């Protein structure tokens, strides 16, 4: 899964969930650190270093994506009327609850927050 960071051609994300996953994959510093750490650790599964690393990074990002979508759903249910209020609340709670901060994320944090709400609305 991590090879998608360098090669965007395997497929183009079309759903909001895919776009959210690709945003995390491309911009989450901890995922890159985990990948580099696992690759350099010598850990392997059936003599496959990269497959093990890809699995661990992919599982970690899918777990983070699931937590973000659940958080987005909670925010949407709490603040049903105004999208701007939802975005502000989600932005604040993403840092507090999921502990994903601007420091750990290289991309446009606002775009990430928008995509989380889009993923929730599409579900």
C-alpha positions as CSV (number, residue, x, y, z in Angstrom):
1,X,0.0,0.0,0.0
2,X,2.8,2.4,0.8
3,X,4.1,2.2,-2.7
4,X,1.1,4.3,-3.8
5,X,2.9,7.3,-2.3
6,X,5.4,7.3,-5.0
7,X,3.3,5.9,-7.8
8,X,-0.1,7.5,-8.2
9,X,-0.9,5.6,-11.4
10,X,-2.3,2.3,-10.0
11,X,-5.7,3.9,-9.6
12,X,-7.3,7.2,-9.1
13,X,-9.3,7.6,-6.0
14,X,-12.9,8.2,-6.9
15,X,-14.9,7.9,-3.6
16,X,-14.5,10.3,-0.7
17,X,-13.2,7.4,1.4
18,X,-10.5,6.6,-1.1
19,X,-9.6,10.3,-1.3
20,X,-9.4,10.5,2.5
21,X,-7.1,7.4,2.6
22,X,-4.8,8.8,-0.1
23,X,-4.6,12.1,1.7
24,X,-3.5,10.3,4.8
25,X,-1.2,8.0,2.9
26,X,0.5,11.0,1.2
27,X,0.7,13.4,4.1
28,X,0.8,11.6,7.4
29,X,4.4,11.9,8.7
30,X,3.9,9.1,11.2
31,X,3.0,6.6,8.5
32,X,6.2,7.5,6.7
33,X,8.2,7.1,9.9
34,X,6.5,3.7,10.6
35,X,7.3,2.5,7.1
36,X,11.0,3.6,7.3
37,X,11.3,2.0,10.8
38,X,9.8,-1.3,9.8
39,X,11.8,-1.5,6.6
40,X,15.1,-0.8,8.4
41,X,14.2,-3.1,11.4
42,X,14.8,-6.4,9.6
43,X,11.4,-7.7,10.7
44,X,9.9,-9.8,8.0
45,X,7.0,-12.2,7.3
46,X,7.8,-15.2,5.1
47,X,11.1,-13.4,4.0
48,X,9.1,-10.4,2.7
49,X,10.2,-7.1,4.3
50,X,8.2,-4.8,2.1
51,X,5.0,-6.8,2.3
52,X,5.1,-6.7,6.1
53,X,5.9,-3.0,6.1
54,X,3.1,-2.2,3.6
55,X,0.6,-4.3,5.7
56,X,1.5,-2.6,8.9
57,X,1.3,0.9,7.4
58,X,-1.9,0.2,5.6
59,X,-3.5,-1.3,8.6
60,X,-2.5,1.7,10.7
61,X,-3.8,4.2,8.1
62,X,-7.1,2.3,7.7
63,X,-7.5,2.4,11.5
64,X,-6.9,6.1,11.5
65,X,-9.3,6.6,8.6
66,X,-12.0,4.7,10.5
67,X,-11.5,6.7,13.7
68,X,-11.7,10.0,11.7
69,X,-14.9,8.9,9.9
70,X,-16.5,7.9,13.3
71,X,-15.4,11.2,14.8
72,X,-16.9,13.1,11.8
73,X,-20.1,11.2,12.1
74,X,-20.3,12.1,15.8
75,X,-19.7,15.8,15.0
76,X,-22.3,15.7,12.2
77,X,-24.9,14.2,14.5
78,X,-24.1,16.8,17.3
79,X,-24.2,19.8,14.9
80,X,-26.8,19.1,12.3
81,X,-27.5,22.6,11.0
82,X,-24.3,24.5,10.0
83,X,-21.5,22.9,8.0
84,X,-19.0,25.6,9.1
85,X,-19.7,24.8,12.7
86,X,-19.2,21.1,11.9
87,X,-15.8,21.9,10.2
88,X,-14.7,23.9,13.2
89,X,-15.7,21.3,15.7
90,X,-14.2,18.5,13.7
91,X,-10.9,20.4,13.3
92,X,-10.6,20.9,17.0
93,X,-11.7,17.4,18.0
94,X,-9.3,15.8,15.4
95,X,-6.4,17.3,17.2
96,X,-7.8,16.3,20.7
97,X,-9.5,13.0,20.1
98,X,-7.7,11.4,17.3
99,X,-4.4,13.2,18.1
100,X,-3.7,14.0,14.5
101,X,-2.1,17.5,14.5
102,X,-0.8,20.0,12.0
103,X,2.7,18.9,12.9
104,X,2.1,15.3,12.0
105,X,0.3,16.2,8.7
106,X,2.2,17.6,5.8
107,X,-0.7,18.5,3.6
108,X,-3.6,21.1,3.8
109,X,-5.2,20.2,7.1
110,X,-8.4,22.1,6.1
111,X,-8.7,19.9,3.0
112,X,-8.4,16.8,5.2
113,X,-11.1,18.0,7.5
114,X,-13.4,18.7,4.5
115,X,-12.7,15.2,3.1
116,X,-13.6,13.6,6.5
117,X,-17.0,15.3,6.4
118,X,-17.5,14.3,2.7
119,X,-16.7,10.7,3.7
120,X,-19.2,10.8,6.5
121,X,-21.9,12.3,4.2
122,X,-21.3,9.7,1.5
123,X,-21.7,6.8,4.0
